[in-house]
Amino acid sequence: MNKIKDAKYLPSLSAEEKDEQQKAFKVSVQNSVAENIEKMKKVPNRPKAMEYFDQIADFFGQREKEIRDVKAQGGKVIGYGCMFVPIEFIIAAGAIPIRIDSGFYSPAKLGDQVVPVEVCPVVRSMIGLGMANQYPYLEMCDVLISPNTCDGKTKGFEVLNDSFPIWEMNVPRIKDSDHAKKFWLDQIKELKEKIEKLTGKKITGKGMRDAIEITLKATGASRRLQDLRKGPPVISGRDAMLVDQMSFFDDIQRWTEKTNLLCDELEKKAKEKLYVAAETTPRILMTGSPIIWPDCWKVPNLIEDGKPQGLIVADEFCSGMRVIYDAVGVDETTNNDMLSAIAERYVMPCTCPCFTSEEGNKDRMDKLETLIKDYKINGVVYHVIRGCHLYAMEYMRLKRVLEKTNIPMYYLDTEYSREDSGQIKTRMEAFLEMLITKTENDDLY
Amino acid sequence: MLKITRWKLVSQILSFLIIVYLGYLGIRMVQWHNFILVLPTLSCHFLDQRIANCFIYVVQDLLGSGWKDKYTTLIFPIICFVILGVIFGRAWCSWVCPIGFIQDLSTRLRKYLKISHYSLSEDLKKASVYSKWFFVIYLIIISVGIGIPHFFLKAYQYDLILPFCQICPGKQIYTMLGGRFSQVLRVDTITTLTAVMGYLAVASFIFYVVTTAFIRRMWCRLCPMAIFLGYLNKISFLSLRKEGKRCTKCGICLRSCPVQVKEVYEEKEKERIDPSTCILCYRCVEMCPEKDALKIGFLKSTIAPSTYTRFLKSTAVKITKGKRRMPVEQN
């Protein structure tokens, strides 16, 4: 493990300042969580199984205590920055994987002291968290794994290195060539060794197999939930997104169990026709920069609580549907094949715009087209957080693809603040109204 | 049943019994007038009792003796081969052929022993295609040569008869299956030429055994029959179809393909995946986690699409019901 040396970026805060920040953070986060859950509870026919996820969604609640207990008994917690880190290894080594993402508005202001405001607020907010150590999940991490994907995350974790040991991973930008595969596989092997060293437990073939089985089941549950969203509106987009996001830090097996319970309930609801919105509600696909619990719930709240109302039936976020959508396909249970299967699962099917190829990020366009077809989408909301260049730059390509199929798309750029809520609300309502008129017209002709 | 591999195993066992042992139960040579059934799969003439002939054997036999009747005897075998090939394409290799079945059994044993397999590099893959052509040209030239009167090869006709069958590893395997163990790996040293052919046969058998142990379906990449069936693959009724837009390019199909067909992973535009190297074993279909991305097609209908449930059944990691104890508790 690399030792923490002199701070390179972060200013050192005094103990009082830190304490103050921590208190302020706790209050603001708890308010925000409560407020958002309150809004989601107002959705008619909300499934009862969501109560469990509401509990987990509290950052200072049950799950935090559980992890603290494990840590007190000598367990390790490994944080990771992007969805490129194979949690199978972490599970197989008996550690707890936690994905570190920051959807908190207040720490972003703190981050402004270190990096310019042009930097994407997800990263600024994360840096703010690293400064005052307010976020319990980040604080509990023994090490952070940072896959170098977008510029923001790459440098953001470099800054965080002042407070935490970091393991960097080099993600190949062109993923489907033989040398990229080999390059990535080497990193995966190295990471495996590092995790073994940290936890002091060897990752055996059996351990890997069990871990893969666990994640495959989770993938199954996640896919089951997504499949249910293809039909009539039985779950609100926010609820589904919350479920997906709770897999960031929840015990993955318990999460699977609870998600399956939720799906059972939703199936019943679909039969009884207890819908969360009218069937004619415009069906929205959201894509673009990640929407992270709790503060980023601003936009989905505006869509689903607005008048007219929209329903998010699908999303293509690395914080949503994509989190555990892909599967580890083991062909032979030899160690080599399992390692390649794990390595390939995290990079090859990923539609993150940090990848390119001779055909650009065609996989993402194909995926979005399929989603639009399968989920009977009426309109697309392209969510871009200011400073997220990769998603912003792919907008035009998607626009041109969608023009062919005549699906309207709305480009929504926003910041980590509530100031633009009013403006977004007006524009969102106009977009939804347009969708309704368009569907009516389409029905006429 | 969701697992395609299981269906395939059933088909392979049945075909093995039919092709190899049905002859011993008294059923001889399926024929119509003088025309004997020709199979586009290895039904070896080194087996005393068999129900049909191997296409490659028939071609060599008739080329070697067909000078007089202007090779017209070849018409029926070719028609028979083309009809069977057009219906099933190279599925003959993966679902029927006993030599392929033995390779699959060897793979099962290797998997059980948890030994990793060896993948051919792109260069070696290309070389395997060339060697297929080499075998085809070799068998045609020699067979035709020994049939032409007064041609110099005619003098060696008893040594060089059936030039490919002599060195095909199937010869040794079928001699064993037929129970004539004394003749396995026997080298005739009557003349230098027979000795050379004998040693080549031994070498090819050793090559088959060694490569089969570590490379999946190695012989299928060299078999001369694969060249002809490969062309029929492009028009066969039974086919492999892909919906490119649904493909996430996760690469599972490429990794699980026994003959390393790259097209199934790379192709996003064409609906039909029909490279001549594909043996239509449909391992990719059962291993594809995306719904409807890959399909088994027959003419215009779909026999089986890929689904996540099928994937869970087919992946090597067993999915048990209920909760699995976290590995942390085992340590």
Interface residues (C-beta under 8 A of the other chain):
Chain A: G75 I91 A92 A93 G94 A95 D176 K181 K201 G205 K206 G207 R209 D210 A211 I212 E213 I214 L216 K217 T219 G220 R223 Q253 E257 D326 A327 V328 G329 V330 D331 E332 T333 T334 N335 N336 D337 S340 A341 E344 R345 M348 P349 T351 K362 D363 D366 K367 E369 T370
Chain B: K111 K114 I115 S116 H117 G244 K245 R246 C247 T248 K249 C250 G251 I252 R255 S256 K268 M287 P289 Y308 F311 L312 T315 A316 V317 K318 I319 T320 K323 R324 R325 M326 P327 V328 Q330 N331
